[in-house]
């Protein structure tokens, strides 16, 4: 593996602290209780990081999201980790009736509302639903949508499932309880590499990387977990998916620690 790829992650860490450390310290000075609330402090740090890096990360993945989101997102769209709401830039308003933004980091909500207004989604007419919970909180999501069963036509997960607690359980619950039959599960995630040398370094850095970046893990085979989902609501052992399409990021080398996979999975109708 290329040695520069191994150490390249240190540059990302340096830049993150360069942009986010001082603002986070100022926030802590204003709210000393953050010192005993590590999750809240991590989210504040991440909010500052994303303000600096979010637009660049979005631009760097623009082509993949144009191929993934624009043609396939339809109906009621659930954004599993909305961040600053960049997903809205790729939605076709002729095909999307409602945008449900799930984002537990309240410091990002102002950005979501601003982008939503520009894209024609707003809370007043119900075309925007903004939830301050995590995507794992299935009960809160269903209650907000007044749903007793699957109620969403499209789930979009962009660089989100790397941070979710118990990701396999959450993915299963999203497919069982939130995604309608015939609905699409669209994802663009950095995942565990299929190369043993790269995977070793991903696993080495993962415990360090997750501390400042709100739990983000470098070593999750998210694309495989999604493909392995079974229909737990019915008595069959086959896949819950009627169709699966997975691809890599154009131009991405295989020795990167941030190895991406995109996928468009369609849930069975029966």
C-alpha positions in Angstrom: 0.0 0.0 0.0 1.2 3.5 -0.8 2.7 5.1 2.3 1.4 8.5 1.5 -2.2 7.1 1.5 -1.6 5.8 5.0 -0.4 9.1 6.4 -2.8 11.2 4.3 -5.4 10.8 7.0 -3.1 12.8 9.3 -3.5 15.7 7.0 -7.3 15.5 7.3 -7.0 15.3 11.1 -4.8 18.4 11.1 -7.1 20.4 8.9 -10.1 19.4 11.0 -8.5 20.6 14.2 -7.2 23.7 12.5 -10.7 24.8 11.5 -12.8 23.4 14.4 -10.7 23.4 17.6 -10.8 27.2 18.4 -14.6 27.6 17.7 -15.3 24.4 19.7 -13.2 25.8 22.6 -15.1 29.1 22.5 -18.4 27.1 22.5 -17.1 25.2 25.6 -16.2 28.5 27.3 -19.8 29.7 26.8 -21.2 26.3 27.9 -18.8 24.7 30.4 -21.2 21.8 30.9 -20.0 20.5 27.5 -16.9 19.2 29.4 -19.1 16.5 30.9 -21.2 15.9 27.8 -18.7 14.3 25.4 -21.4 13.4 22.8 -22.7 17.0 22.6 -19.1 18.3 22.4 -18.3 15.9 19.6 -21.3 17.1 17.7 -20.3 20.7 18.1 -16.8 19.9 16.9 -18.3 18.0 13.9 -20.6 20.9 13.1 -17.6 23.2 12.8 -15.7 20.7 10.7 -18.6 20.3 8.3 -19.0 24.0 7.9 -15.4 24.0 6.6 -15.4 20.7 4.7 -19.1 20.0 3.7 -19.1 22.0 0.5 -15.8 20.4 -0.7 -17.0 16.9 0.2 -20.2 17.5 -1.7 -18.4 18.7 -4.7 -16.0 15.8 -4.6 -18.9 13.3 -4.8 -21.1 15.3 -7.1 -20.9 13.0 -10.1 -21.7 9.9 -8.0 -24.7 11.6 -6.4 -26.0 12.8 -9.7 -26.0 9.2 -10.9 -27.4 7.8 -7.7 -30.0 10.3 -6.3 -31.3 12.4 -9.2 -32.7 9.5 -11.3 -33.9 7.2 -8.5 -35.1 9.3 -5.6 -38.9 9.6 -5.7 -42.0 10.2 -3.6 -41.3 10.6 0.2 -37.5 10.8 0.5 -35.8 10.1 3.9 -32.3 11.5 4.2 -30.7 9.3 6.8 -28.1 11.9 7.9 -28.9 15.2 6.3 -25.9 17.1 7.5 -26.2 20.5 5.8 -28.9 19.2 3.4 -26.7 18.7 0.3 -28.9 15.9 -0.8 -31.6 18.4 -1.7 -29.3 19.7 -4.5 -29.8 16.4 -6.3 -33.5 15.8 -5.9 -35.8 16.1 -8.9 -38.7 18.3 -7.7 -41.0 16.7 -10.3 -40.5 13.3 -8.6 -40.2 14.1 -4.9 -43.2 15.0 -2.8 -41.6 15.3 0.6 -38.1 15.6 2.0 -37.6 14.1 5.5 -34.3 15.2 6.9 -33.0 13.2 9.9 -30.1 15.0 11.6 -29.4 14.6 15.3 -26.9 17.5 15.2 -29.0 20.6 15.9 -26.2 22.9 14.9 -26.7 21.8 11.3 -30.4 22.5 11.2 -30.1 26.1 10.1 -28.2 24.9 7.0 -30.9 22.3 6.2 -33.7 24.9 6.4 -31.8 27.3 4.2 -31.1 24.8 1.5 -34.6 23.4 1.7 -36.1 26.9 1.1 -33.9 27.2 -2.0 -35.0 23.8 -3.3 -38.7 24.5 -2.7 -39.2 22.4 0.5 -40.6 24.0 3.6 -42.1 22.9 6.9 -45.1 25.1 6.6 -46.7 23.1 3.8 -45.3 19.7 5.0 -42.9 19.2 2.1 -40.0 19.4 4.6 -39.9 17.4 7.8 -36.9 18.0 10.0 -36.1 15.6 12.7 -33.5 16.1 15.4 -33.0 12.4 16.1 -30.7 9.7 14.8 -31.6 7.4 12.0 -31.7 4.5 14.4 -34.7 6.1 16.2 -37.3 4.3 14.1 -40.2 5.1 16.5 -39.6 8.8 16.4 -39.4 8.8 12.6 -42.7 6.8 12.2 -44.4 9.0 14.8 -43.4 12.2 12.9 -44.8 10.8 9.7 -47.9 9.5 11.4 -47.2 6.0 10.1 -48.0 2.6 11.5 -46.1 0.8 8.7 -43.6 1.4 5.9 -44.1 5.0 4.8 -41.1 6.1 2.8 -40.5 5.6 -1.0 -36.8 6.3 -0.9 -34.1 6.2 1.7 -30.9 8.1 1.0 -27.7 7.5 3.0 -24.7 9.6 2.1 -21.7 9.2 4.4 -24.0 8.4 7.3 -24.0 4.7 8.2 -20.3 5.0 9.3 -21.5 6.8 12.4 -24.7 4.9 13.4 -24.7 2.8 16.5 -25.6 -0.9 15.7 -25.6 -0.3 12.0 -26.8 -3.7 10.9 -29.7 -3.6 13.3 -30.6 -0.1 12.1 -30.4 -1.0 8.4 -32.7 -4.0 9.0 -35.2 -1.8 10.8 -35.2 0.8 8.1 -35.9 -1.7 5.4 -38.5 -3.6 7.5 -40.4 -0.6 9.1 -39.7 2.5 7.0 -39.1 1.6 3.4 -42.2 0.7 1.4 -42.3 -2.3 -0.9 -40.9 -1.3 -4.3 -39.0 1.5 -2.6 -35.4 2.4 -3.2 -32.5 2.3 -0.7 -29.8 4.6 -2.1 -26.4 4.8 -0.5 -23.0 6.4 -1.0 -20.6 5.4 1.8 -16.9 4.9 2.5 -16.6 1.2 3.4 -14.1 -1.5 4.5 -11.8 -2.2 1.6 -11.7 -5.6 -0.1 -7.9 -5.4 0.0 -6.4 -6.9 3.1 -3.6 -4.3 3.4 -5.9 -1.3 3.1 -8.4 -2.9 5.5 -5.7 -3.4 8.1 -4.9 0.3 8.1 -8.6 1.3 8.1 -9.0 -0.9 11.2 -5.9 0.6 12.8 -7.1 4.2 12.3 -10.8 3.6 13.0 -10.7 3.9 16.9 -8.7 7.2 16.6 -10.7 8.7 13.8 -14.1 8.1 15.5 -13.2 10.3 18.5 -13.2 13.7 16.9 -15.6 12.8 14.0 -18.8 12.0 15.9 -18.3 8.2 15.8 -17.3 7.9 12.2 -15.7 4.5 11.5 -13.4 3.7 8.6 -13.9 -0.1 8.8 -17.5 -0.9 8.2 -18.5 -3.1 5.2 -21.8 -1.2 4.9 -22.4 -2.2 1.3 -22.3 -5.9 2.2 -24.6 -5.4 5.2 -27.2 -3.7 3.0 -27.0 -6.5 0.4 -27.4 -9.1 3.1 -30.7 -7.8 4.4 -33.5 -10.4 4.6 -37.2 -9.9 4.9 -37.7 -10.5 8.7 -41.5 -9.8 8.4 -42.2 -12.9 6.3 -41.4 -16.6 6.4 -38.7 -16.7 3.8 -35.0 -16.8 3.8 -34.3 -15.0 0.5 -33.1 -11.5 0.0 -35.5 -8.6 0.6 -34.2 -6.9 -2.6 -35.7 -7.3 -6.0 -32.7 -5.5 -7.6 -29.2 -4.6 -6.5 -26.7 -2.4 -8.3 -23.4 -1.4 -6.6 -20.5 0.6 -8.1 -17.4 2.4 -7.1 -16.4 6.0 -7.4 -15.0 7.0 -10.8 -11.3 7.5 -10.7 -10.8 6.4 -7.1 -7.7 4.3 -6.5 -7.9 1.1 -4.4 -5.2 2.1 -1.9 -7.3 4.9 -0.4 -8.5 4.5 3.2 -11.7 6.1 2.2 -12.9 3.5 -0.3 -16.4 4.4 -1.5 -19.3 2.3 -2.8 -22.6 3.6 -4.1 -25.7 1.4 -4.5 -29.3 1.4 -5.7 -31.3 -1.4 -4.0 -35.0 -1.9 -4.7 -37.2 -3.6 -2.1 -39.4 -6.5 -3.2 -43.1 -5.9 -3.7 -44.3 -9.2 -2.2 
